[in-house]
Amino acid sequence: MAKINLLPWRAQVRKQREREFYIMLGGAAVAALLAVILWAFWMNMRIDNQDERNNYLTKQSKDLDSKLEEIKKLEQTKSALLTRKQIIEQLQANRSQMVHLFDELVKTIPDGARLNTLRQGGDTLTLEGFAQSNANVASYMRNLDNSPWLTHSDLQKTEAAKSSQKRDRFAFGLTVKLTDPDAKAKAKAEAEAKANGIAPPPAPAGKDGKPAGAAANPAPAPTVANPAPAPAEAPKPVIPAVAKPGT
């Protein structure tokens, strides 16, 4: 007897497949959700780690900035101390310079001149005053140049003065350099040595001894021409030879 299945088996198979599809779809969705959650957790961990590193670098940068500020302050303090030290050393070195300066100003000014203005800028003195004649100004400049504490006088102006006093006929202005006596003496000695060295060029040859001696010895060489008597001795043997046959 034939068996006939009259149940809707196709519908049941379709429902079974749909059920399996939805199960697979739900599993895929759960897996995707878990993957997204894991990825977000991992990314949050990386972000937190990078934030910690950034905070550490920021803190270290602030520490370095504070140290750099301290270093700048120390450098400023150092430069200020060095400047103060240089000023103190300069004052110590030039402590007696002003005394010598005023002494030299009194010694160098001639009778027919007088000063009414004195200004100092560094190592340069600006002198202004009146003189009876330009010759007094020239004499004053020579005296300044001959002074051990002053040098390089330079005339800036000389003109007729608008004064009723006869002794103030000319108004003059000049500048002069402050110097050290030792430095001035050294420069003067070097200049004289250079001038003397250029004037007599054979002087270096004389210092060597050998060239001078070699030049002196050749002069006696002609006088040492003692070989010249040799020809004079030659006739002596010849004279007795001729005398023998004569006898």
Number of C-alpha atoms within 10 A of each C-alpha: 3 4 5 6 7 6 8 8 10 9 10 11 11 11 12 12 12 12 12 12 12 12 12 12 12 12 12 12 12 12 12 12 12 12 12 12 12 12 12 12 12 12 12 12 12 12 12 12 12 12 12 12 12 12 12 12 12 12 12 12 12 12 12 12 12 12 12 12 12 12 12 12 12 12 12 12 12 12 12 12 12 12 12 12 12 12 12 13 12 11 12 11 10 13 12 10 16 10 10 15 16 11 12 17 17 11 13 18 19 17 10 17 23 22 15 8 10 12 11 13 8 8 10 17 17 18 20 19 19 25 25 20 18 19 12 19 26 13 16 23 23 16 19 22 18 13 18 18 21 24 22 16 21 14 16 12 11 18 12 15 17 10 12 8 9 10 14 19 19 22 23 23 19 17 19 20 19 18 17 14 14 11 12 16 12 12 12 12 12 12 12 12 12 11 11 12 13 11 10 9 10 12 13 12 12 12 10 10 11 11 14 15 12 10 11 11 11 11 10 10 10 9 8 10 9 9 8 9 9 9 9 9 10 10 11 10 9 10 10 11 11 10 9 8 7 7 5
